[in-house]
């Protein structure tokens, strides 16, 4: 990646030097090239789509085209035509980034579909397993009651109900992919020692959004909350709870997610959910928060968050508008 940007800045430097030849005065190369290097460095820090996602064939083709443009300067005398050549160079680079972005989206979609399939498979495996064992549990309880082991039967039944309740919290009334992500996040939180609380007046599948966007929204929202809660739990030594509420009020679907969090620096809070690279967690790129923001924005929703006394709260409002109307307005 660094080599790519170094070569790109070098080619850009040659173009700019040729254009400057049209001026009556010349800037020394040791002033122009450092400026181009700095601009390239800032682009590296700003851009999150990596050109390595493009196949080698495309890289070679686009790079050869850019190098061939440099050959046109050999017989050419200084003229404004050089500006046009430089613009062609920029256009080729824009095309490279456009292809890289589309490929990156396709790769992310593929990963998301694979995760959804995995979550869905696991959810149905759990349901089938519980259904398969149901009669066995009933037989065991019946035997204990017949033999007047009432306390043992009650304890056994309580344990059984708790297990079924965990699954029921995630899948009741939900479509397959949404049930899968809720179950996956529930299991992930439980494995991290974080208590997951789902308080929904209706299925999340009733949101006027495509299933893949609901999965993206809930997956990133809960994943961020679980990771922040786990870090807080490790540092504080206290039990961490993640609460996810969902209800409808006055034509708006409301999603409220709360979790404990370690202190968040003010500069990060000011730009959270606005740009890539902003995150409350260590060793993360901060992609999830921007994805959440973009998903909410695409459905004409609003997002607000507060951090007070080590409690982080995200409030999302989605208008109760038919999905088809949203898609038409976005076009």
Buried (B, 14 or more C-beta within 10 A) or exposed (E): EEEBBEBBBEBBBBBBBBBBEEEEEEEEEEEBBEEBBEEBEEEEEEBBBEBEBBEEEBBEBBBEBBEEBBEEBEEEEEEEEBEEBBEBBEEBBEEBBEBBBEBBEEEEEEEBEEBBEEBBEBBBEBBEEBEEEEEEBEEBBEEBBEEEBEEBBEEBBEEBEEBEEBBBBBBEEBBBBBBBBBBBBBBBBEEBEBEBEBEBEEBBBBBBBBBBBBBBBBBBBBBBBBBBBBBBBEEEEEEBBBBBBBEBEEEBBBBBBBBBBBEBEEEBBEEBBEEBBBBBBEEBEBBBBBBBBEBBEBBBBEBEBEBEEBEBBBBBBBBEBEEEEBEEEEE
